[in-house]
Amino acid sequence: MGRMVMARVVAVSLVLAGCAATYGNGRAPVTVSPPSSVRSPHPSVTPRQYPAQGKFVVDRTQVTRSNGTYTADGVNLSAILVTNSGKLTMTSPQIDKTGDAASNSESGFFGINSAVLAQSAGTAVISGGSVTTDGVGATALFAYGQKSSLSMTGGTIEASGEYSRGAIAADRGKVTLARVKVTTSGDHASTVTASRGDGEIVVVGGELSTSGRYSAGVYALGTITCTGARITAARSEGLVIDGASSISLKDCLVRGAVGARLYRYAGRRPGRAVLTVHGGRLIAERGEAFQVSSTAALITVKGGARVENSGRLVNATRYGQAALVVDGGRLTGDIVTDETSEASVALHEGARLTGRISRAAVALDRPSRWNVTDDSTLTALTGAVLKNGVVENIVGNGHDVRYDARLPANAPLAGRTYPLAKGGKLLPRR
């Protein structure tokens, strides 16, 4: 017994002294090396203050594990750390992390205190099993740095506590989830976040749900692609795109208080926010389908995607610049802007839009239709089709649509008034 205790003390002493040590517990040995600080390849990212630490560490080696329980309870301590091009392959593990991060920003940017952290080109591949966290700033899966990656196929992720996300990829790290059920319950806790420094998240199938405040279903500061996933945010936006980032959805069901928010927080990378909704459904239960502020945004809806909202399809505020492109399909809701913002909608391939438009530009191809539900005001209008002197691809329903005759784009209208199909008029603004 004394020899066993002494061996453990020696191994721990070697680690603390900065030397590598190996240990075994009836399985293949695992190389353990001391935690090391990682410098971000992006100068815009603040250097980290706390080094990554792991209870179970894979460093420069390849390790395979089946079943097994991996736990960590402590400040800034991960249950599993894969670093320095190490590779870990796991089948049906049970991974449990408790304890708070010393810094919420460092847990969100660098992955300290995560249940599983891959950094410095480390790779972890998980099949089945479960990852559970309970603590502040305790994200389940985190890939940090170029060539660092984490993937999970099947299984469950449950994260409890503020700032505890299901998965984060940052500084060119990548996380892939296939058929995983991800649940978060804390505030500021999205299910997946592509974080700053071009983090990338890929989701195939599965269910992603949040119940906390300020907890978007999916949050992009980088690139996120979701296919066939169910995304639900009970008290927040289904999707958030922050700055020059993107989310691409195919055949997904998204449900949130607001459908999607596209904006730019102060200091984020400037550029256009891009959202593509291909097929599936996007449901805004208590707000706009698309909310745009403080950024330029391109929103494309195609493939027969259904978009449902509580009255406003697009709302652009606080210097927002919203461009909505609809390729086929039918959308309902108003498109509005405040005095600081602008918006445009382009209807292609026989698309149908039903709603009121306030201070926005409209472009229609010949087979597309705008069904007007209230008096509307446009900036530019292109693509109006006249038949026997009547605008046939704008259905007025007795409402008037006014355009700005001073704009060059409206020169073909010659400042004239035209009747609309089913009543109402297209006329220059007073």
N, C-alpha and C positions, 0 to 999 in steps of 0.2 A: 504493500500500500504506500509506504514511504517513497519507494522508487518511482511509483506512478505519479505521485504528487510532485516529486522533484523534476521528473521529465516534463510535466506540464509547465512548471515554473521556468525551466530552461527555455522551452519553446517560446513562451510569452516574452521572456527577457530578450531573446534574439529578435523577435519582432519589434519590440520597443526600441531596441538598439539600432534598428535600421537594417537588420540582416533578414534574408529570406529563411523561412522554416517550413518543414513539412510535418503533417500530422496525419494519423489514420484512426479510423474508428470501425475497423472491420471492413471498410470499403477501400477503393483505390485512393492513394494519397492525393492530397490537394496542396498545391503550393500557395503559401501565404506570404505576402510581402506587406510592408508598412504602407498606410495610406499616403498618397502623394497628391500634391496640389496640381491642378491642370490649368494651364493658361489658355484663355479663349483665343481662337484664331481670328476673332472679330474684335477690332479695337473699340467698337462701340459698346461692347459688353464689359461691365465693371469686373475687374479681377476679383476672384473669390477670396473670402477671408477664412473659410473653414475647409479643411481637406475632406475628401470622401473617406468614409470608414465603413467596413463591412464585417459582419459576424462570420460569414462564409465568403472567402475571397478566391477568385480565380485570376491568376496573374501570369500572363505569358504562356499558359498551358491550355490544353484541351481536356475537358472533363465531361463525363456523361454520368447522369444520375437518374435513377428510377424511384418513384415514390419518395418517401422521406419527408420530414418536417423541418422547416427552417424558420427560426424566429429571431427577432431582435427587439430589445426593449431598452431604449435609452436615447439621449439627445444626439441628433445627427448621425445615428447609427443605422445603416442599412442591414437587412437580413442577408442580402446577397450583393456582392460587388464583383463585377467582371471588368478587368482593366488591362491595359497594355497588350492589346491584341489577343487577350485570352478568349477562349470559346467555351461556353457552357451549354450543354444539351440536357434538358430535363423532361421527364415524363411523369405526369400526375403528382407534382409536388404539392405540399401544403405550406404556404409561405405566409407568415404572420408578422406584422410590424406594429409595435406600439411605441409611444413616446413622441414628444414634440420636437420640431426643428428649432434651433437657436435663432434662425433667421428665415422669415417667410420668403423674402426675396431670393435668398440663396437656395432654398429648397425648390423654388419655382424656376430659377434660372440654371442651376447647376446640378440639381438632383440630390443634394444631401438629404438624408433622412428618408429616402425612398425605400420601399420594400426591396425592389430590385433595381440596381443602377448599373448600366453599361456605359463606360467612358473610355477614352483613349483607344479607340478602335476595338473595344471589347464587343463581343457578340453573345447574346443569350437567346436560345430557342426553347420555348416551353410548349409542351403538348398536354392539354388537359390540366386538371388540378385546380387550385384556388390560390388567390392572392388577396389578403385582407389587411387593411391598415386601420389604426385607430389612434389619431393624434393630429396635432396642428402641423400643417406642412408635411404630411406623410403621404406622398403620392405612391401609387402601387408600382408602376413601371416607368422608368426614365432612361432615355438614351441621350447621352450628351457628347457632342463632338463628332467631327467628321469620321466616317466609317464605323461609328458606333451604332449598333442596332439591337433591337429587341423584337421578338415575335412571339405571339401566343396564339395557339389554335385550340378552340374549344375551352371549356372551363369557365370560371367566374372570377370577377374582380369586384371587391367591395371596399370602398374607401369612406371612412368616417372622419369628421373633423374639418375645421376651416382650412382652406387652401390645400386640401388633399384631393388631388385629381386621380382619375383612373390611369391615365398614361400621358406622358409628356415627351416630346422630341425637341431638342434644342441644339443650336450651333451645328447644323447639318447632320444631326443624329436622325435615326429613323425608327419608327415603331409600326409594326404591322399586327393587326388583330383580325382573326378569322373566326367567326361564329362564337364570339366571346360575349358573355353577359356582363356588362359593366354598370355598377350602381354607385353613385356618390350621394351623401346625405348632408354634407356641410355647406356652409356659405362659401362663395368664391371657389367653387369646386366643379369645374366642367368635367365631363367624362373623359374627353381627350383634348389635348392642347398641342398644336404645333407652335412651339414657342419661338422666340426671337433667334436670329442667326440662321434662318432657313431650315427650321425643323420640319420634318415630314412625317405625316401620319397616313396610314392606309388602313381602311376598315372594310372588311368583306363580311356581310351578314351580321348576325348578332343583334343584341339589344343594348342600347345606351340610354341611361336615364339618370336625371338629377332631381333632387327635391329641395335643395337649399336655395337661399336668396343669392342673386348675382351669380348663378351657376348655370351658364349656357350649356346646352347639350353638347355642342362642339365649338371650340374656340380656335381661331386661326390667326397666328402671328407669322405663319409660314405657309405650308401647303398641306391641305387635307383632301383626301379622296375617299368617298364612301360609296359602296355598292351594295344594294339590297339590305341596308341596315334600318332598324327602327330606332329613332332618336326622339326622346321625350324630355322636356324641361318643364317641370311643374310650375315653377315660380320665376322663370327667366326666359331669355330668348332661346329658340331652338338652335340658332346658329349665330355666331359672332365672327366678323372679319375685321381685324384691326390693322389699318395701314395697308401697305402694298403686299397683300397676302391673298390667298385664294382658297375656296372650298368648291369642290366638284362633287355633285350627287348624281347617282344613277339608280333609279328604281328604289328610292328610299322613302320611308314615311317619317316626316319630321313634324313634331308637335311642340309648340311653345306658347308662352303668353304673347310674345312677339315672334313672328316667323323668323326673320333674319335681320340683324343689325349690322350695318356696314359703316364704320367710322374710323377715325384716326385719333388715338389718344396722344396727348402732347409728348413730343419726343420720339414717337414711333417713326419708322422708316416711311418717308413720303412716297406716294405713288398710288396707282389705282387698285382698289379692292375689287376682286373678281369673284362672282358667284354664278355657278352653272347648275341649273336644276333640270335634269334629263329624266323624264318620266317620274312616276311616283306621286306623292302628295306632300304639300307643305301647308300646315294648318297653323294660323295665328288665332289663338282662342280669345285673346283680350286686347289685341292691338293691331298694328299694321302688319301686313305680310312682309314688306321690305322697308326698313327704316334707314335712311342715309343721312349722315351728318359729318361735317368737317373733313370730307374726303371726296375724291372722285370715285364712282363705283359703276361697274358694268355688271348687269344682271341679265342672264340669258335663261329663258324658260322654253323648253322644247320637248319633243318626244311625247306630247300629250300629257305633260305634267299638270296636275290639278293644284291650284293655289286657292286656299280659303282664308278669309280674313273677316274682321268685325266691321268693315266699312271702308278702310283705306288700303289700297293695294300698294301704293308707294307714297311715302312722306319724306320729303327732303327738307332739312332744316340746318341752321347754323353753317352756312356756306357749303352745304352738300351739293354734289353734282351727280345726279342719278341718271343713268342710261339703262332703260329696260328694252330688251329685244325679245320678242315673242315669235317663235317659229312654230306656227300651227297651234291648235288647241284653243281653249276658251278661258278667259280670265275675267273676273268681276271685282270691282272696287274702284275707288277714286284715286287719282294721281294728283297730289298737291305739293306745293312748295311754299316756303316763306319768302320774304322779300330779299333775303340774302342768298337764296339758293336757286338752282335750276334743275330741270328734269326734261327727259325726252323719252318717247316710247316709239318703237318701230315694230309694226305688225307685218309679219311675213307669212307666206305659204298658207293663206286663207285663215289667219288667226282672227279670233273674235274677242273684242274688249267691250265690256259693259260697265259704264261708270261715268263720273264727272271728272273733268280735267281742269286744273287751275294753274295757270302760268307755266305751261310746259309745251314742248314741241312734239308734234305728231307726224309720223311718216307711215303711209299705208301702201302696200302693193295692191294691184287690181282686185284680187279675190278676197282680201281681208276686209273686215268691217269693224267700225266703232259704233256701238249702240249707246247713245247719249241718255243719261238719266237725270240731268239737271243742267241749267245754263253753265257754260264753260268758257274759259278764256285761254287762248293759245298764244304762244310766241310764234313759231314757224309751223306751217302746214304744207306737207308735200305728199303727192300721190292722190289727191282728191280726183275722183273720176266723175265727169259730167256726162249725163245721158238725158237728152232733150232738155238741157238747161238745169237739171236737178243733180245735186251731188248724191250719187247712189251708194257710195261705200261709207257714208256717214248717215246713220239713222237718227234723226233728230228727236222723234217722239214729241214734237211740239216745243222743244227747247232750242235756244239760240246758242251758237258757237261764234265767238269773236276772235279775230286774228289781228296781228300787228302788221298793218299794211306798210310800215316803214322798213321792215326787214327785207333784204334782198331775196331771201328764200321765198318770200310771198309775192314777188313781182308777177308771177304768172296769174295771180288772182286779180291783179289790176285794181285793187281797192274796191271791188264790186261786191254786191250782195247776191247770194245764191240760195235758192230753196234747198232744204235737206229732205231726204226720203222720210216719209211719214210725218211731215210737218216740222216747223222750226226753220231757222235761217242760219247761213254762214255769212257773217258780215264783218266789216272792219271795226276795230275798237274805236270807241268815241275819244 
